[in-house]
Amino acid sequence: MTRTHPRPLIAIPARFAATTSALRYAAEVNARALVEAVWRAGGEPVSIHPADPAAADVAKRLARFDGVLLPGGGDLAPHRYGATDTHDSVYDVDDLQDVFDLEVARRTLDLGLPLLAICRGLQVVNVALGGSLEQDMGGADREHRHIVHPVAIQRGTLLAQATGAEKTEVSCYHHQRVDRIGVGLTVTARAADGTVEGLELPGHPGWFAAVQWHPEDTADQDPAQQVLFDALVDAAHHGH
């Protein structure tokens, strides 16, 4: 009998939800499209509980996994990146979610585990490495909410290698963007308005790519989006 390789375990920090249609109480969730994209890539998506890092060693929890995906979600608290005021548009801030996601980002990079960071995930990594965010991009005429737009991808980057393209159409939902770039990070993609749409960490021993858009939105129809999940799972399968 031929034995098949087990699916690499991909840890995805859960998101807190006040209500869900299928459950009677508050829930911890991940987007179905996101989970399905990891599954299509050959990975085993595993939601992990956001526990206080002071009470649970995040590095030990992550060590059993082969890769990590930091998904989208609500806004980081502005004080996490040194802001003293909070813009009226900042929403769904959760202190436990923030401290857990930031610790996951730091420990994943420390461990050299493959990491794909999406939307809020990109912002989390940027802040974890000392960067900052623009709290609001300036209203309906400037924000990237519920829109599909082109992004230009830098040649020679992991993002370019994964997508095989220098430009791609992406599905976005965000009203914040990178301001100061975190230590060691380089920009791999931008929108036409200059918004940072991709980041990576040259010289990092593990595979890492971060995108400001939501590749899971169109991954079931657009191979250029699905390949990001394929690249994550492939790196997880090969242990780098």
C-alpha positions as CSV (number, residue, x, y, z in Angstrom):
1,M,0.0,0.0,0.0
2,T,1.3,3.4,-1.0
3,R,1.6,5.8,2.0
4,T,0.8,9.5,1.3
5,H,2.5,12.3,3.2
6,P,0.3,13.9,5.9
7,R,-0.9,17.4,5.2
8,P,1.3,20.1,6.8
9,L,-0.3,21.7,9.8
10,I,-1.0,25.4,9.2
11,A,-1.9,27.3,12.4
12,I,-4.4,30.2,11.9
13,P,-5.1,32.4,14.9
14,A,-8.9,32.5,15.4
15,R,-10.8,35.7,15.4
16,F,-13.3,36.6,18.1
17,A,-16.9,37.0,16.9
18,A,-19.7,38.4,19.0
19,T,-22.3,36.4,17.2
20,T,-22.5,33.7,14.5
21,S,-25.6,32.3,12.7
22,A,-24.8,28.7,13.5
23,L,-24.0,29.1,17.2
24,R,-25.9,30.5,20.2
25,Y,-23.0,32.3,21.8
26,A,-19.9,34.3,20.9
27,A,-17.5,32.3,18.8
28,E,-13.9,32.0,17.6
29,V,-13.8,31.9,13.8
30,N,-11.9,31.9,10.6
31,A,-13.2,32.7,7.2
32,R,-14.3,29.6,5.2
33,A,-12.7,30.9,2.0
34,L,-9.4,31.2,3.9
35,V,-9.6,27.7,5.3
36,E,-10.6,26.2,2.0
37,A,-7.7,27.9,0.2
38,V,-5.2,26.3,2.6
39,W,-7.0,22.9,2.2
40,R,-6.8,23.2,-1.6
41,A,-3.1,23.9,-1.3
42,G,-2.7,20.6,0.5
43,G,-2.5,21.9,4.0
44,E,-4.4,21.1,7.2
45,P,-5.8,24.4,8.5
46,V,-6.0,24.5,12.3
47,S,-7.6,27.4,14.1
48,I,-5.7,28.2,17.3
49,H,-7.1,29.9,20.4
50,P,-5.9,33.4,21.1
51,A,-4.6,32.9,24.7
52,D,-2.7,35.5,26.7
53,P,1.0,35.0,25.9
54,A,1.8,35.7,29.6
55,A,-0.1,32.6,30.5
56,A,0.7,30.3,27.6
57,D,4.0,30.0,25.8
58,V,3.2,30.9,22.2
59,A,6.6,29.6,20.8
60,K,5.9,26.1,22.3
61,R,2.4,26.1,20.9
62,L,3.6,27.0,17.4
63,A,6.5,24.5,17.4
64,R,4.1,21.6,16.7
65,F,3.0,23.3,13.4
66,D,4.6,23.4,10.0
67,G,3.5,26.9,9.0
68,V,1.4,29.8,10.1
69,L,-1.2,32.1,8.5
70,L,-2.0,35.4,10.1
71,P,-5.4,36.3,8.7
72,G,-7.4,39.6,8.4
73,G,-9.5,41.1,11.1
74,G,-10.3,44.3,13.0
75,D,-7.9,47.1,13.7
76,L,-4.9,47.0,16.0
77,A,-5.1,49.4,18.9
78,P,-3.2,52.6,17.8
79,H,-1.1,52.6,21.0
80,R,0.5,49.4,19.8
81,Y,2.5,51.5,17.3
82,G,3.0,54.6,19.4
83,A,-0.1,56.7,18.4
84,T,-1.5,58.8,21.2
85,D,-4.9,59.5,19.6
86,T,-7.4,57.1,18.0
87,H,-9.2,58.0,14.8
88,D,-13.0,57.7,14.8
89,S,-12.9,55.0,12.1
90,V,-10.8,52.5,14.1
91,Y,-13.0,49.4,14.8
92,D,-13.2,46.0,16.5
93,V,-10.1,46.5,18.7
94,D,-9.5,43.7,21.1
95,D,-6.5,43.7,23.4
96,L,-6.2,40.0,23.7
97,Q,-6.3,39.6,19.9
98,D,-3.6,42.2,19.6
99,V,-1.2,40.8,22.1
100,F,-1.7,37.3,20.8
101,D,-1.3,38.1,17.1
102,L,1.8,40.3,17.8
103,E,3.4,37.4,19.8
104,V,2.5,34.9,17.0
105,A,4.2,37.1,14.4
106,R,7.3,37.5,16.5
107,R,7.6,33.9,17.5
108,T,6.8,32.6,14.0
109,L,9.7,34.7,12.6
110,D,12.0,33.6,15.5
111,L,11.3,30.0,14.8
112,G,11.8,30.4,11.0
113,L,8.4,28.8,10.3
114,P,6.8,29.6,6.9
115,L,4.4,32.6,7.3
116,L,1.7,34.1,5.1
117,A,0.3,37.3,6.6
118,I,-2.9,38.7,5.1
119,C,-4.4,42.3,5.5
120,R,-4.5,42.8,9.3
121,G,-1.8,40.1,9.4
122,L,0.6,42.3,7.3
123,Q,-0.1,45.2,9.6
124,V,0.6,43.0,12.7
125,V,4.0,41.9,11.3
126,N,4.8,45.5,10.5
127,V,4.0,46.7,14.0
128,A,5.7,43.7,15.6
129,L,8.9,44.8,13.8
130,G,8.6,48.4,15.0
131,G,6.6,49.8,12.1
132,S,3.5,52.0,12.3
133,L,0.2,52.4,10.5
134,E,-1.9,55.2,9.0
135,Q,-5.0,54.9,11.0
136,D,-7.4,56.0,8.2
137,M,-6.7,56.4,4.5
138,G,-9.0,59.3,4.1
139,G,-12.6,58.2,3.4
140,A,-14.6,56.5,0.7
141,D,-12.7,58.0,-2.2
142,R,-9.3,56.8,-0.9
143,E,-9.9,53.7,1.2
144,H,-9.6,50.2,-0.3
145,R,-12.9,48.7,0.9
146,H,-14.9,46.3,-1.3
147,I,-12.8,47.0,-4.4
148,V,-10.7,45.0,-6.8
149,H,-7.7,46.9,-8.1
150,P,-4.3,46.2,-9.7
151,V,-1.0,46.0,-7.7
152,A,2.5,46.2,-9.1
153,I,4.8,43.5,-7.8
154,Q,8.5,44.0,-7.4
155,R,10.7,41.7,-9.5
156,G,12.9,39.2,-7.7
157,T,10.8,39.0,-4.6
158,L,9.2,35.9,-3.1
159,L,5.8,37.4,-4.0
160,A,6.9,37.7,-7.6
161,Q,8.2,34.1,-7.6
162,A,4.9,32.8,-6.1
163,T,2.6,34.7,-8.5
164,G,4.8,34.6,-11.5
165,A,3.6,38.1,-12.3
166,E,4.6,41.8,-12.1
167,K,1.0,42.9,-11.8
168,T,-2.1,41.2,-10.5
169,E,-5.7,42.2,-9.7
170,V,-6.5,41.9,-6.0
171,S,-9.6,42.0,-3.8
172,C,-9.1,44.5,-1.0
173,Y,-10.9,45.5,2.2
174,H,-9.0,47.9,4.4
175,H,-9.1,51.5,5.5
176,Q,-5.7,51.5,7.1
177,R,-2.2,51.1,5.6
178,V,1.5,50.9,6.4
179,D,3.1,54.2,7.4
180,R,6.6,53.6,8.8
181,I,8.0,50.2,7.6
182,G,9.2,47.8,10.3
183,V,12.8,46.9,10.8
184,G,14.2,44.7,8.1
185,L,11.1,44.7,6.0
186,T,11.0,45.6,2.3
187,V,8.1,46.6,0.1
188,T,7.2,43.9,-2.5
189,A,4.0,45.4,-4.0
190,R,2.2,48.7,-4.2
191,A,-1.2,50.0,-5.4
192,A,-1.4,52.8,-7.9
193,D,-1.9,55.3,-5.1
194,G,1.3,54.2,-3.4
195,T,-0.3,52.1,-0.7
196,V,2.0,49.3,0.4
197,E,0.4,46.1,-0.7
198,G,3.2,43.6,0.0
199,L,6.1,43.1,2.4
200,E,8.8,40.5,3.0
201,L,12.0,40.1,5.1
202,P,15.1,39.6,3.0
203,G,17.6,37.2,4.5
204,H,15.0,35.6,6.8
205,P,15.6,31.8,7.0
206,G,11.9,30.9,6.7
207,W,9.5,31.6,3.8
208,F,7.6,34.8,4.5
209,A,5.2,36.9,2.5
210,A,2.7,39.5,3.6
211,V,0.0,41.0,1.4
212,Q,-2.4,43.8,2.3
213,W,-5.2,42.4,0.1
214,H,-7.4,39.2,0.6
215,P,-6.2,36.5,-1.8
216,E,-8.7,34.1,-0.3
217,D,-11.6,36.2,-1.8
218,T,-10.8,35.1,-5.3
219,A,-8.4,32.1,-4.8
220,D,-11.0,29.6,-6.0
221,Q,-11.2,31.3,-9.4
222,D,-7.8,33.1,-9.7
223,P,-4.7,30.9,-9.8
224,A,-2.5,34.0,-9.1
225,Q,-4.2,34.2,-5.7
226,Q,-4.3,30.5,-4.9
227,V,-0.5,30.2,-5.5
228,L,0.1,32.2,-2.3
229,F,-1.5,29.5,-0.2
230,D,0.3,26.9,-2.4
231,A,3.7,28.5,-1.7
232,L,3.0,28.6,2.1
233,V,2.0,24.9,2.2
234,D,4.9,23.9,0.0
235,A,7.4,25.7,2.2
236,A,5.7,24.1,5.3
237,H,5.9,20.7,3.6
238,H,9.6,21.1,2.9
239,G,10.4,22.5,6.4
240,H,11.6,26.0,5.4
